[in-house]
Amino acid sequence: MKPRAYLIDASIYIFRAWHVYDDSITDIDGNPANAVFGFSEFLYQLIQQEKPEYIACAFDDHQTESYRREIFSEYKANRPPAPEELILQFDYCKRFARAVGIPAFSSNRYEADDIIGTLATRLRDQGYAVTVITADKDLTQLILNQDDIWWDYARNNTLNNKGVEKHWGVKPEQIADLLALSGDKIDNIPGIPGVGYKMASNLLNKFANVEIILQNIENISKMKFRGSARIQSLVTEHQHLLPVNKRLTTIVTDAIFDNHLSDIRWQGINAEDFHKLLDQLNAGQQRRQRWLDLAVV
């Protein structure tokens, strides 16, 4: 069997913990620490359950040199900044992952998706099976064979490549095209008006990708669905969006970021960093001992 690597889209689970865990949980200076405790509990449960030999976390960092905003200045412009009480906790979460031996990657240019895409591609080429732990639909484009798994951990929902195709109506390698056509409100990417996921999948089942659709716009009206002439007109009018959208929705698989060639074998707990951080987080002995016991096992 192939060795399996677990690649974690960390920010999703930090935000989820921030919403779920009581905000009365603080560090020794009185700063909020609920997201850190929730995120650490998620990591504990995952490691206890899966006993991974290879594991890494990808974090969304400040995008001071954002690759995608160079392409489209309004990318994610609709999102409010992270709350002040969460910014410190992101740093704590990154430090916690490293203290318990999990490589943690981030970039001021590339998003966590691109970090995961780059790691997944490298590891797959080296013979690994990949499990991407996330709730983000964009990352389904990385699930290229039946050995790979997209895992929404909180809902315990898993998809392999066939599952992605069944759920979205297109193959994983067409997900970026699907999103380019339909747009993505979460990321502020405008799509073709009137083209949702279902219509996008219809087009992609006929024409394999955005590039081929652009070469065959005049043939859309010949497709056998109601309103095909209207869709052809809308694609014609808004076709200028598609090349840019495709670049925005395609996950980078050759990104360069700090330590991007690092080994992702689980390294075990760094006792000094672990205890120093948990002192700062005002964590009790029981929480520490659970991790120490887990590392021994």
C-alpha positions in Angstrom: 0.0 0.0 0.0 1.1 3.6 -0.7 2.2 5.7 2.3 -0.5 8.3 3.0 0.2 12.0 3.6 -2.4 14.1 5.5 -2.5 17.7 4.4 -4.6 20.0 6.6 -6.2 23.3 5.5 -5.7 24.8 8.9 -7.5 28.1 8.7 -10.9 26.4 8.3 -10.5 24.5 11.6 -9.2 27.6 13.4 -12.2 29.6 12.4 -14.5 26.8 13.3 -12.9 26.5 16.8 -13.2 30.2 17.3 -16.9 30.0 16.7 -17.5 26.9 18.8 -15.2 27.2 21.8 -16.1 29.6 24.7 -14.3 33.0 24.4 -13.7 33.0 28.1 -10.7 30.7 27.4 -7.6 33.0 27.6 -3.8 32.8 27.8 -1.9 34.0 30.8 -2.1 37.6 29.6 -5.9 37.5 29.2 -5.8 37.3 25.4 -8.4 35.0 23.8 -7.2 31.5 23.3 -10.4 29.6 22.5 -9.5 29.0 18.8 -6.1 27.6 19.8 -7.6 25.1 22.3 -10.2 24.1 19.7 -7.6 23.7 16.9 -5.3 21.7 19.2 -8.2 19.4 20.1 -8.9 18.9 16.4 -5.3 17.9 15.8 -5.3 15.6 18.8 -8.4 13.8 17.6 -7.0 13.5 14.1 -3.7 12.1 15.2 -5.2 9.7 17.7 -7.6 8.4 15.0 -5.4 8.2 12.0 -1.9 7.8 13.5 -0.3 9.5 10.5 3.3 9.1 9.7 3.2 12.0 7.2 1.3 15.1 8.1 1.4 18.9 7.5 -0.6 22.0 8.1 -1.1 24.8 5.6 -2.0 28.3 6.9 -3.4 31.3 5.2 -1.0 34.2 6.0 -1.1 37.9 5.2 -1.1 38.1 1.5 1.2 41.1 1.1 2.3 39.9 -2.3 -0.8 38.0 -3.3 -0.5 36.0 -6.5 -4.2 36.3 -7.2 -4.6 40.0 -6.5 -2.0 40.6 -9.1 -4.3 38.9 -11.5 -7.5 40.5 -10.2 -7.3 43.4 -7.7 -10.9 42.7 -6.4 -10.1 39.1 -5.4 -11.6 38.5 -1.9 -12.1 42.3 -1.6 -15.6 41.5 -0.2 -14.1 39.8 2.9 -13.7 41.7 6.2 -10.3 41.5 7.9 -9.7 38.8 10.5 -10.9 40.0 13.9 -8.1 41.3 16.1 -8.8 38.7 18.8 -8.1 36.0 16.2 -4.9 37.3 14.7 -2.8 36.4 17.7 -4.4 33.0 17.8 -3.4 32.2 14.2 0.2 32.6 15.3 -0.4 30.5 18.4 -1.9 27.7 16.2 1.1 27.7 13.9 3.4 27.5 16.8 1.4 24.7 18.4 1.5 22.6 15.2 5.2 22.9 15.1 5.6 22.3 18.9 3.8 18.9 18.5 6.0 18.0 15.5 3.6 18.9 12.6 5.3 20.9 9.8 3.4 24.2 9.3 3.6 26.1 6.1 2.5 29.6 5.1 3.2 32.2 2.5 2.7 35.9 1.9 2.1 35.2 -1.8 0.3 31.9 -2.0 -2.8 30.7 -0.2 -3.1 27.5 1.9 -4.8 25.9 -1.2 -1.7 26.5 -3.3 0.6 25.1 -0.5 -1.5 22.0 -0.3 -1.6 21.7 -4.1 2.2 22.0 -4.3 2.7 19.4 -1.5 0.1 17.1 -2.9 1.6 17.1 -6.4 5.2 16.5 -5.1 4.1 13.7 -2.8 1.9 12.0 -5.4 4.9 12.1 -7.8 6.9 10.4 -5.0 4.4 7.6 -4.6 2.3 8.8 -1.8 -1.5 8.7 -1.5 -2.9 12.1 -0.3 -5.7 13.0 2.1 -6.7 16.7 2.0 -8.5 17.7 5.2 -10.7 20.6 4.5 -14.3 21.8 3.9 -13.3 23.9 0.8 -14.8 22.7 -2.5 -11.9 24.3 -4.4 -9.5 21.6 -3.2 -11.5 18.8 -4.8 -9.6 19.6 -7.9 -6.5 17.9 -6.3 -8.3 14.5 -5.9 -7.0 13.0 -9.1 -7.2 9.3 -8.4 -9.0 6.8 -6.2 -6.1 6.7 -3.7 -6.6 10.4 -3.0 -9.2 11.6 -0.5 -10.9 14.9 0.1 -12.1 14.8 3.8 -14.4 17.3 5.4 -13.4 16.2 8.9 -16.1 17.9 10.9 -18.9 16.3 8.8 -17.0 13.1 8.3 -17.6 13.4 4.6 -15.0 11.9 2.2 -14.7 11.9 -1.6 -12.3 10.2 -3.9 -12.1 11.2 -7.5 -15.2 9.3 -8.5 -17.0 10.8 -5.5 -16.0 14.3 -6.7 -17.4 13.6 -10.1 -20.6 12.2 -8.7 -21.1 15.2 -6.4 -20.2 18.0 -8.8 -21.0 16.5 -12.2 -17.5 17.0 -13.5 -14.1 15.4 -13.0 -11.7 16.8 -10.4 -9.5 18.3 -13.2 -12.6 20.3 -14.3 -13.4 21.9 -10.9 -11.4 25.0 -11.7 -13.3 25.4 -15.0 -16.6 24.8 -13.2 -15.8 27.7 -10.7 -14.5 29.9 -13.6 -17.9 29.6 -15.3 -20.1 29.9 -12.2 -18.0 32.3 -10.3 -17.3 32.2 -6.6 -19.1 34.7 -4.3 -16.9 33.7 -1.3 -13.8 34.8 -3.2 -15.5 37.7 -5.1 -15.0 36.0 -8.5 -17.7 37.1 -10.9 -19.1 34.3 -13.1 -21.2 34.1 -16.2 -24.7 35.4 -15.2 -27.2 32.6 -15.3 -24.5 29.9 -15.1 -24.6 28.0 -11.9 -22.9 24.7 -11.0 -25.4 22.6 -12.9 -25.3 24.6 -16.1 -21.5 24.8 -15.8 -21.3 21.0 -15.5 -23.6 20.6 -18.6 -21.2 22.8 -20.6 -18.2 21.0 -19.4 -19.6 17.6 -20.2 -19.9 18.7 -23.8 -16.7 20.9 -23.9 -14.0 19.7 -21.6 -12.7 23.0 -20.3 -13.0 26.8 -20.5 -10.6 27.0 -23.4 -12.6 24.7 -25.5 -15.8 26.4 -24.6 -14.3 29.7 -25.8 -13.5 28.0 -29.1 -17.1 26.7 -29.4 -19.4 29.5 -28.2 -21.4 29.4 -31.4 -22.2 25.7 -30.7 -23.7 26.2 -27.2 -27.1 27.0 -28.7 -27.1 23.6 -30.5 -27.0 21.8 -27.1 -30.2 20.1 -26.2 -31.3 21.9 -23.1 -33.9 24.6 -22.6 -32.5 28.1 -22.8 -29.3 27.1 -24.7 -29.5 30.1 -27.0 -29.7 32.4 -24.0 -26.7 30.8 -22.4 -24.8 31.2 -25.6 -25.6 34.9 -25.6 -24.5 35.3 -22.0 -21.3 33.4 -22.5 -20.6 35.5 -25.6 -21.2 38.7 -23.7 -19.1 37.8 -20.7 -16.5 35.6 -22.3 -13.7 38.1 -21.3 -14.2 36.9 -17.7 -13.2 33.3 -18.3 -9.5 33.4 -18.9 -8.9 35.5 -15.8 -11.4 33.4 -13.7 -9.6 30.2 -14.7 -6.3 31.5 -13.5 -8.0 32.5 -10.2 -9.7 29.2 -9.6 -6.8 27.0 -10.6 -4.8 25.9 -7.5 -1.0 26.4 -8.0 0.9 23.2 -7.8 4.5 24.5 -8.1 4.5 27.3 -5.5 7.7 28.4 -3.8 7.3 29.1 -0.1 9.5 28.8 3.0 10.8 25.2 3.5 8.6 24.0 0.6 10.8 21.0 0.1 10.8 20.0 3.8 10.1 16.4 4.9 6.6 16.1 6.3 7.1 13.1 8.4 5.5 13.6 11.9 8.5 14.5 14.1 7.0 14.0 17.5 6.7 16.6 20.3 9.4 19.2 20.9 9.2 19.1 24.7 10.8 22.5 25.3 8.7 24.4 22.7 5.5 22.5 23.7 5.8 23.3 27.5 6.8 26.9 26.9 3.8 27.5 24.6 1.4 25.7 26.9 2.6 27.7 29.8 1.8 30.9 27.8 -1.6 29.4 26.9 -2.3 28.6 30.6 -3.0 25.0 29.7 -3.5 22.5 32.5 -1.6 19.3 33.1 -4.3 17.0 31.8 -4.2 18.6 28.4 -0.4 18.4 28.3 -0.4 14.8 29.4 -2.8 13.7 26.7 -0.4 14.9 24.1 2.6 13.4 25.7 0.9 10.1 26.0 -0.2 10.3 22.3 3.4 10.9 21.3 4.6 7.9 23.1 2.0 5.7 21.5 
